[in-house]
Structures are given as C-alpha cells and as structure tokens.
Amino acid sequence: MGKGLFDPVSFGALRLSSRIVMSSMSRDRSPGGIPTALNASYYAQRATAGLVVTESTAISARGVGWPNTPGIYTQAQVAGWRLVTDAVHGAGGRIFSQLWHCGRNSHPLTQPGGVLPVGPSAVLPPGTIRTAEGRKPLMVPHELSAEEIAGIVEEYRAAARNALSAGFDGVQLHAGNGFLLDQFLRDSANRRTDAYGGSAQNRCRLLIEVAEAVCGIWGRERVGVRLSPTNPTIYHLHESEPVQQLVTAFEMLSELGIAYVDVVEGSTTTAPATHELNYPGLRRRFSGLYIANNGFTTRAQAERALAIHADLISFGRLFIANPDLPRRLKIGARMNPLNRDELYSPDHRGYTDYPFLEQKNEQNNAATQQEEHT
Ligand SMILES: Cc1cc2nc3c(=O)[nH]c(=O)nc-3n(C[C@H](O)[C@H](O)[C@H](O)COP(=O)(O)O)c2cc1C
C-alpha cells in the first residue's frame, strides 16, 4: 500500500495527523518584528495541516532582511510567538519555527546602525530588496570573518532556545531561497578560501554547524532543513555543481540524523530552474523524511509524489488562499483564488479573510467531483 496524503506520520515522538505541510511563507505583518494576535489567528486558521511551518523568522537583528518580518531574538518576540503556538495548539495543530538569517539580502536601511548586511564573500548580488523607503538595490555585503561566523552559530543556538520557550514543536533551518545558509552553500555567492569555502563539504560546513547547534537544543528528531537547490529565486543564486552539492548536503545531514529535508524542487519564479535534477534519485541519498515542495495543487498529484519519492508534501500559495486546504484537497473542492495584491498588505486583508468552505458548498462540490470522476 502506498502512502496516502491523509495518513499520519511521525517525527520521533511527534505524531502528525497527515502528510500535509503548510510551507513557510513570509507575510510581513509583524510590525517591529513582533508577532501579533492577527498572526496567531492566521496560523490557527491553517492548523488542520499536519504541520505548519512559520514564515522566515530572523535569529538576530542583523538577520532581518526587510521590515515587518518577525524575529525570535527578544523576549517580546518570544511572547508574540507564544500567542501563535498557543492558538495553533488550541486548534489541534503542530507548528515549527523557520529560523532565518537573510545574509546579504538586506539593506543598511534595515540593518541596526545602518551597517552593511553580511555575506560569505564581498560579491555584489544582483536585484533589489524591500526597505522602509521602498525597494533598493542590493549592496556588496560585509564578508564574515571566521569569528563572526562562530557568532552566527551562537545566534542560531539562542534562537532555537527561544523557539523552545515560545512553545514550538520543532524548528526548520532556512537553507534555501538565497539567504545566508544558501549563500554559503552556493559557489556564485561563496568565494571563500578558508574552511567555509571551496569544496562542497566546506560550503556545507556552516549549515552543519548550525544544525548541530540547533539539534543540541531540540534533539535531532525536531529539526528539519529547507533547501532549494535549483531555485534561481529573485536573489539570483547559482551553483555550478548542484548534484554534488546536494548529495554532500544530504549525506552530511543524514549523518547528523535530522528529521527531514523540505526541498523546493525546480523554480518558484518565472525564470527556469538553474538545472534539471532527478529528485527521486537524489532523495535516496538522504536517510530521513523528505518533504517535496513546489506547485502541488491536487491530492492526486501529491499522492503521485508520495508514491515515487516523498514522505510529505508542503503547500505554499494554496494555503494562503485556502485556510481549510486539507479539507478541500480531501474532497476535491474548488480552491479560492490567490489575491496577489494583498500578499503583503499591512492588515487582515488578503490574510485572515479568505473564506472557509461552507458545509453546503462542500456537498455541492463533492457531488460535482463525483460526476467528473464517473
Ligand atoms: C508570499 C510568499 C512568501 C514566501 N516566503 C517564504 C519563506 O519565508 N520561507 C521559505 O522557505 N519559502 C518561502 N516562500 C516559498 C514557499 O514556501 C514555497 O516554496 C513556494 O510558494 C512554492 O510552493 P507552492 O507552489 O505550493 O506555492 C514564499 C512563497 C510565497 C508565495
């Protein structure tokens, strides 16, 4: 029997009710970096996912990429996240915090004291970034010294401890989409000649050091890693040897014994993927659970991936527009359209006001589906 999307799955002692994951998505509605009651309502609405992963959450003030994204490095932020975790748990859900350092994808207007953002190497990233004064071009980052890198590992450790205090069920390290850990992984951004650059193993070193630190707080069964090996992203990261780099990361993470990897397969932008990878083949190099992401829209499509290579599926955009996505997937109901104009509006619009299925519609839609299948 293959795995069904609605079959339970466990990370050690943590049992998830289904294989549906709400993918991490920044929504920029935490003024001053502090999660609010509105954020709690949003996540609680989506608590029927087997697992909710929060939006990118900064581990330090220098890890903040742009305004109104939440952090987890002050007591006020921990108290804000407590509102969120209590609300999700009250609704029967499970929630992991996505720990994030933006690296070079920030701007002095966002950085404390107006300093330059940091990165593995002093390489100018193409593209722009949101600031309090509108979008601005990215700048050549400050190249981190070995001592500063050690400090960043400590910031992750402290953030992981804060996530525990805030009542999360686990943490996901954001090592994808062009942010700091991804910048170290990929050779277009990492030109270092020390122990953190050069070989694929060296470029994985920071990720592994951070994962070890975080596993020390949480235990390896509560730690996952997000990767996006071929996603060009709006921050234009590239890797010349993506297969070797991904296999190295998978093998090193397997050795650590973390719970899962959450892999953005292909490209999430209109630009094509940087390379075509054989994800089902590569997946075998990671010994833990594999969450597949990107472009899943139906139960049948998700269950095909579960049959081939995945253990769970993470859904992003559909979860924004459909708070009751699991129910809709189960019965094949129509999906609410995504309102792109209000993705980052400052309030509840485009956030907590998407309609749930009415019981009546559900029955009508189920009947329609039945007809379509016969
Ligand atoms: C509005 C928005 C914000 C996102 N923010 C994050 C983020 O904070 N962290 C992350 O890992 N991915 C982020 N993503 C990527 C999604 O998690 C996901 O990989 C992507 O949307 C593809 O999945 P989908 O086709 O199911 O939407 C974001 C995507 C969207 C649409």
The ligand as a MOL file (V3000), in Angstrom:
LIG
                    3D

  0  0  0     0  0            999 V3000
M  V30 BEGIN CTAB
M  V30 COUNTS 31 33 0 0 0
M  V30 BEGIN ATOM
M  V30 1 C 4.2320 35.0690 -0.3120 0
M  V30 2 C 5.2940 34.0150 -0.2340 0
M  V30 3 C 6.2440 34.0810 0.7780 0
M  V30 4 C 7.2250 33.0710 0.8870 0
M  V30 5 N 8.1010 33.1360 1.9410 0
M  V30 6 C 8.9190 32.0710 2.1860 0
M  V30 7 C 9.6660 31.9950 3.3790 0
M  V30 8 O 9.5760 32.8740 4.2580 0
M  V30 9 N 10.4610 30.9100 3.5610 0
M  V30 10 C 10.5460 29.8970 2.6370 0
M  V30 11 O 11.2740 28.9190 2.8630 0
M  V30 12 N 9.8370 29.9490 1.4910 0
M  V30 13 C 9.0070 30.9850 1.2580 0
M  V30 14 N 8.2070 31.0040 0.1380 0
M  V30 15 C 8.2430 29.8410 -0.7850 0
M  V30 16 C 7.1420 28.8450 -0.4230 0
M  V30 17 O 7.3950 28.2520 0.8520 0
M  V30 18 C 7.0540 27.7160 -1.4630 0
M  V30 19 O 8.3150 27.1190 -1.5800 0
M  V30 20 C 6.6160 28.2300 -2.8280 0
M  V30 21 O 5.4770 29.0740 -2.7230 0
M  V30 22 C 6.2930 27.0510 -3.7780 0
M  V30 23 O 5.2640 26.2560 -3.2300 0
M  V30 24 P 3.7440 26.3730 -3.7830 0
M  V30 25 O 3.8020 26.1020 -5.2620 0
M  V30 26 O 2.9640 25.3150 -3.0510 0
M  V30 27 O 3.2670 27.7610 -3.5020 0
M  V30 28 C 7.2540 32.0060 -0.0310 0
M  V30 29 C 6.3050 31.9710 -1.0590 0
M  V30 30 C 5.3320 32.9370 -1.1620 0
M  V30 31 C 4.2850 32.8380 -2.2430 0
M  V30 END ATOM
M  V30 BEGIN BOND
M  V30 1 1 1 2
M  V30 2 1 2 3
M  V30 3 2 2 30
M  V30 4 2 3 4
M  V30 5 1 4 5
M  V30 6 1 4 28
M  V30 7 2 5 6
M  V30 8 1 6 7
M  V30 9 1 6 13
M  V30 10 2 7 8
M  V30 11 1 7 9
M  V30 12 1 9 10
M  V30 13 2 10 11
M  V30 14 1 10 12
M  V30 15 2 12 13
M  V30 16 1 13 14
M  V30 17 1 14 15
M  V30 18 1 14 28
M  V30 19 1 15 16
M  V30 20 1 16 17
M  V30 21 1 16 18
M  V30 22 1 18 19
M  V30 23 1 18 20
M  V30 24 1 20 21
M  V30 25 1 20 22
M  V30 26 1 22 23
M  V30 27 1 23 24
M  V30 28 2 24 25
M  V30 29 1 24 26
M  V30 30 1 24 27
M  V30 31 2 28 29
M  V30 32 1 29 30
M  V30 33 1 30 31
M  V30 END BOND
M  V30 END CTAB
M  END
